[in-house]
């Protein structure tokens, strides 16, 4: 299967989506499965992984309902309160739906850069193995050194970095992101999503070459077996159309061997999320 490893759905409101400001007016509407399905077919994708955009159990349950109604949603990365003393109960309830394949917390919005190293958060991570769930790391480059500690502590827990950890592409900045992501990639239980790059570039002023140094870095660090394509739709629409965003990775991997060209658009995602 060919899988878009990272996209979102939402019913827009200003209260829960305050991060979508006036500079992002294109995102100030509902985005639902019917809005995405034709784009997927046009690009030859068999399915997607729907990822949480709100930090609530209601959000996770809503995404699972959408997945039950729309077979192309192959898995859901939801939100649970990993710091809660009731985390095991939350996971037991939600994981009864086999479409729940992982969880995520918006770590890069936490005031404490070391939030992921809190004892209660780490206890939540420890609970994921019991239910066979993965964890998506949503980080800025400044968090990578702390992520190394977390990933090293749980060598049997599958982790994946979203959006190549959001390097400052618009400024052409490579370090310390380049150094830190290479160090983090040493851990074999960590994958990386080739997603979210256009929103870190200058939205109306990028081309294929803009992303080459960043793609070179993650391919050198992770190799073709631990990378997966993702659109970050609809957020990606800030920087380009669905097809234009997908084309960035597809053009890059044209130079790779045929096996790698199968792994990155789908096989790695299926393996990681156990689809």
PyMOL commands that set and color helices and strands:
alter all, ss='L'
color gray80, all
select helices_A, chain A and resi 22-27+33-42+57-69+87-94+107-109+115-117+119-131+141-153+162-165+169-171+177-184+198-200+208-222+235-238+242-255+258-272
alter helices_A, ss='H'
color red, helices_A
select strands_A, chain A and resi 3-7+47-51+73-78+100-105+134-137+159-161+190-194+227-229
alter strands_A, ss='S'
color yellow, strands_A
deselect
rebuild
show_as cartoon
